[in-house]
């Protein structure tokens, strides 16, 4: 997602600091989505003995991921806001919000496709 956002930004003519801000904001948002998913799934991952998940194996503490998630969330908000409030709302609600919504509620439902459609569909507009 971060690479796609960077490539779309380059294709649309963004350069320099604005390109870096967009890429960093998307990366921070993706970290929020990924780390929140890992925290939410830690119990299940442990129960099924997932060896590819550091939280499940005990190699990484829940507190470390929680702190990293908090830092990524603050970064996602700050970086997105630096690009303008409209873009920040679109990125934080449609992209990051969709991913977190998937993690929290929609993952195990017939609507699991919806966050992907919203997030990927709104990315070019952002």
Secondary structure, DSSP 8 states (H G I E B T S, - for coil): -HHHHHHHHHHTT--HHHHHHHHHHHHHHHHHHHHHHHHHHHHHHHHTT-TT-HHHHTSS-HHHHHHHHHHHHHHHHHHHHTT-HHHHHIIIIIIIHHHHHIIIIITTSTTTTHHHHHHHHHHTT-
